[in-house]
């Protein structure tokens, strides 16, 4: 089967070879790939450009500009002409600042976040002195801007649709609340108060109109962060069953309510694994192999409870309901350390 991505990559290689025939005759161009994944690679004198081709929403090119060291600049564009011009400039020896001046599509996200970082430091120099800053590469041309101090952190990013800025506030790597504002100076001041002054969530609410930190933040403020995270996970599970037409939802919701009434929502984390309801002592979402847990699978004959606590077992129940036997199982899990 022939995919449009292959044609796109070969068309780009043809355009590059035509450009290099006179200007850079020693440049080497090749096409690599299979199926939906195709790229065009051009190299010369220790430099290389690798262009991944995508065609699901019209032609898209993601170009990486490689040299010996450092994070390669990356650009995403729908223009083959821009790709050819940028690749030619890079292989001709132009440096990154020149690429930035000539081609707006290169490192557009990275540059936008770097500009936000510079303005934030200008508004609040204390952030440069008392907080660590990180421009974290996520994938391709995607980056995140983080500020950290002690066990708190904050991520700032622009919201293009609303022409504003959003900051997410974390405590012990747990996201507690977020703030959106069109004024970066205001966002920066809130970040400074959170990181440098260790202001409590309730104090932030009082000091900055419009900031709403939510219940989980108050649990952290009271020194009950783990309990708050567990409760939030059960709230999420209830919304999942309330807002989606999941099989056996009424019976499962009644069982969840009974478990919460017995207080297991304060000592266990609720989640979903491979479509099954799970409870565990995991501090965070995402169970690792070997972590103690109990999983519930539901069917027309009742439910099957899979124990991964001490050894392993699967026990069939004739109905979806909270029972004393189930309560005893949850108590055994509850006695395990939070991990």
C-alpha positions in Angstrom: 0.0 0.0 0.0 1.3 3.5 -0.9 1.0 6.2 1.7 0.9 10.0 1.0 3.7 10.5 3.6 6.1 8.6 1.3 5.2 10.8 -1.7 5.6 13.9 0.5 9.1 12.8 1.6 10.2 11.9 -1.9 8.9 15.3 -3.3 10.8 17.1 -0.6 14.0 15.1 -1.4 13.5 16.1 -5.1 13.1 19.8 -4.2 16.2 19.6 -1.9 18.3 17.9 -4.6 17.3 20.6 -7.2 18.3 23.3 -4.7 21.6 21.7 -3.8 22.6 20.8 -7.4 24.2 24.2 -7.8 24.4 25.8 -4.3 25.6 22.7 -2.2 26.6 19.9 -4.6 28.3 17.9 -1.8 25.1 17.7 0.2 23.6 14.2 0.5 19.8 13.6 0.5 18.1 10.3 1.3 14.5 9.1 2.1 13.9 6.6 4.8 10.7 5.0 6.2 7.9 2.5 5.9 4.1 2.6 6.2 3.0 5.9 7.6 6.4 6.9 8.9 8.7 8.7 6.4 11.4 11.2 6.7 13.8 13.0 4.4 17.4 13.4 5.6 19.9 15.9 4.3 23.5 16.1 5.5 26.7 18.0 4.7 30.0 18.8 6.5 29.0 17.5 9.9 25.5 18.9 9.9 22.2 17.1 9.3 18.5 17.9 8.9 15.9 15.2 9.5 12.4 16.1 8.3 9.5 13.9 9.4 6.5 14.1 7.0 2.8 14.0 8.1 -0.2 14.1 5.8 -3.3 13.3 8.0 -4.4 17.0 8.1 -2.6 18.2 4.9 1.1 18.3 4.4 3.1 18.9 7.6 6.9 18.9 8.1 8.7 18.6 11.4 12.4 19.5 10.8 15.2 18.8 13.3 18.5 20.7 12.7 21.4 18.5 14.1 25.0 19.3 14.9 27.5 17.6 17.2 26.2 18.9 20.6 23.2 20.5 22.2 19.4 20.3 21.8 18.7 20.5 18.1 16.3 23.3 17.0 13.0 21.9 15.7 10.4 23.5 13.5 6.9 22.5 12.3 5.5 24.0 9.1 3.1 23.2 6.2 5.4 25.0 3.7 7.8 22.9 1.7 9.4 26.1 0.5 10.2 27.1 4.1 11.7 23.7 4.8 13.9 23.8 1.7 15.2 27.3 2.5 15.8 26.5 6.2 17.6 23.2 5.4 19.8 24.9 2.8 20.7 27.7 5.3 21.6 25.2 8.0 23.8 23.0 5.7 25.4 26.1 4.4 26.7 26.8 7.9 24.2 29.4 9.2 23.9 29.3 13.0 20.8 29.1 15.2 20.4 32.9 15.7 20.3 33.4 12.0 17.7 30.6 11.6 15.6 32.3 14.2 15.8 35.6 12.4 14.9 34.2 9.1 12.4 31.4 9.9 9.6 32.1 12.4 8.5 28.4 12.5 11.7 27.1 14.1 11.5 26.6 17.8 8.4 28.8 18.0 7.2 27.2 21.3 10.6 27.2 22.8 11.2 30.9 21.9 7.8 31.9 23.2 8.5 30.2 26.6 12.0 31.7 26.8 10.4 35.2 26.3 7.9 34.5 29.1 10.8 33.4 31.3 12.7 36.6 30.6 9.7 38.8 31.3 8.9 36.9 34.5 12.4 37.5 35.8 12.2 41.1 34.8 8.9 41.5 36.7 10.2 39.6 39.7 14.0 39.3 40.0 13.6 37.2 43.2 12.5 34.3 41.0 16.0 34.2 39.5 17.6 34.2 42.9 15.4 31.8 44.9 13.8 29.5 42.3 15.2 27.0 39.8 14.0 27.4 36.2 13.7 24.7 33.6 12.7 24.8 29.9 11.9 21.2 29.6 11.8 19.4 26.2 8.8 17.1 25.9 8.7 15.9 22.3 9.4 17.2 18.9 8.8 21.0 19.1 7.0 20.8 22.5 8.4 22.4 25.6 7.3 23.3 29.1 8.5 26.2 31.4 8.9 25.3 35.0 9.8 27.2 38.2 10.7 25.2 41.3 11.6 26.0 44.9 11.8 23.4 47.7 8.9 20.9 47.2 6.8 23.4 45.3 6.7 24.1 41.5 4.8 26.0 38.9 4.4 25.6 35.1 3.5 28.7 33.0 2.3 28.5 29.4 0.5 30.8 27.0 -3.1 30.2 26.0 -3.2 31.3 22.3 -7.0 31.1 22.0 -7.7 33.4 24.9 -4.6 35.6 24.6 -3.8 34.9 28.2 -1.4 32.9 30.4 -2.1 29.9 32.5 -0.1 28.7 35.5 -0.5 25.4 37.2 0.6 25.1 40.8 2.1 21.9 42.3 3.0 20.8 45.8 5.1 17.7 46.2 4.7 17.0 42.5 0.9 17.0 42.8 -1.1 19.6 40.8 -3.3 21.5 43.2 -4.8 24.3 41.2 -4.4 26.6 38.2 -4.7 30.3 37.5 -5.4 32.0 34.2 -4.9 35.7 33.6 -4.1 38.0 30.7 -1.5 39.9 32.7 1.8 38.0 33.0 2.9 40.4 35.8 0.0 39.2 38.0 0.8 35.6 37.2 4.4 36.2 38.1 3.5 37.8 41.4 1.3 34.8 42.3 4.2 32.4 41.4 6.6 34.4 43.5 4.3 34.3 46.5 3.8 30.5 46.0 7.5 29.6 45.5 9.6 32.2 47.2 7.3 33.1 50.1 5.7 29.7 50.6 2.3 31.3 51.0 -0.4 28.9 51.9 -3.2 28.1 49.4 -5.8 29.9 51.5 -3.6 32.9 51.8 -3.3 33.1 48.1 -7.0 33.0 47.7 -7.3 36.0 50.1 -4.6 38.0 48.5 -5.4 37.5 44.8 -9.1 37.9 43.8 -10.1 35.2 41.3 -7.7 32.6 42.6 -9.6 29.4 43.7 -7.4 26.7 45.0 -9.9 23.9 45.6 -10.3 21.3 48.3 -7.2 19.2 47.5 -5.0 22.3 48.1 -6.5 22.8 51.6 -5.7 19.1 52.5 -2.1 19.8 51.6 -2.2 23.0 53.7 -3.4 20.9 56.6 -0.6 18.4 56.2 -3.0 15.7 54.9 -1.9 15.7 51.2 -2.0 11.9 50.7 -5.5 11.7 52.2 -6.6 14.5 49.9 -5.2 12.8 46.8 -7.0 9.6 47.7 -10.3 11.4 48.2 -9.8 13.2 44.8 -9.3 9.9 43.1 -12.7 8.6 44.4 -14.3 11.8 43.2 -12.9 11.2 39.8 -14.1 7.6 39.7 -17.6 8.7 40.7 -17.6 11.3 37.9 -16.4 8.6 35.4 -19.4 6.4 36.2 -21.8 9.3 36.4 -20.9 11.0 33.1 -20.3 7.9 30.9 -22.6 5.1 30.0 -20.4 2.4 31.5 -21.7 -1.2 31.9 -23.3 -2.0 35.3 -22.9 1.7 36.4 -25.8 1.8 38.9 -24.6 -1.2 40.8 -21.0 -0.2 40.7 -21.8 3.3 41.9 -23.8 1.9 44.8 -20.8 -0.3 45.8 -18.4 2.7 45.5 -20.7 4.8 47.7 -20.7 2.0 50.3 -16.9 1.8 50.3 -16.7 5.5 50.7 -19.2 5.5 53.6 -16.8 3.0 55.4 -13.9 5.5 54.9 -11.9 3.5 52.4 -11.7 6.6 50.2 -9.4 8.2 52.8 -6.9 5.3 52.9 -7.0 3.8 49.3 -6.5 5.3 45.8 -9.2 4.5 43.3 -8.4 4.2 39.6 -9.0 2.3 36.4 -6.6 -0.3 34.9 -7.4 -2.0 31.6 -11.1 -1.0 32.0 -11.3 -2.4 35.5 -12.0 -0.5 38.7 -9.0 -0.7 41.0 -8.0 0.3 44.5 -4.5 0.5 45.8 -2.1 2.2 48.2 -0.3 3.9 45.4 0.6 7.5 46.1 0.2 8.5 42.5 -1.9 7.3 39.5 -0.2 4.7 37.5 0.5 1.3 39.2 3.9 -0.3 38.8 4.2 -4.1 38.4 4.1 -5.7 41.8 2.3 -2.9 43.7 -0.5 -4.2 46.0 -3.9 -3.7 44.5 -7.4 -5.0 44.1 -9.2 -5.0 40.8 -12.9 -5.4 40.1 -14.2 -6.7 36.8 -18.0 -6.8 36.2 -20.2 -9.1 34.1 -23.7 -10.4 33.8 -23.1 -12.9 36.6 -21.8 -10.4 39.2 -18.2 -9.5 39.6 -14.8 -11.0 39.9 -12.4 -9.5 42.4 -8.7 -9.9 41.5 -6.4 -9.7 44.5 -2.8 -8.7 44.1 -2.0 -8.2 47.8 -0.4 -11.2 49.4 0.1 -13.7 46.6 -2.8 -13.5 44.1 -6.3 -14.8 43.7 -9.5 -14.2 41.8 -12.8 -14.5 43.7 -16.2 -14.5 42.0 -19.1 -12.7 43.6 -22.7 -13.4 42.5 -23.6 -9.7 42.6 -22.0 -6.3 42.4 -22.2 -5.2 46.0 -20.2 -4.2 49.1 -20.0 -7.2 51.5 -18.2 -8.0 54.7 -15.9 -10.3 52.8 -15.0 -7.5 50.5 -14.5 -5.2 53.4 -12.0 -7.6 55.0 -10.0 -7.7 51.7 -9.9 -3.9 51.6 -8.7 -3.8 55.2 -5.8 -6.1 54.3 -4.8 -3.8 51.5 -5.4 -0.8 53.8 -2.7 -2.1 56.1 0.0 -1.9 53.4 2.4 1.1 53.3 1.6 4.0 51.0 3.9 3.5 48.0 
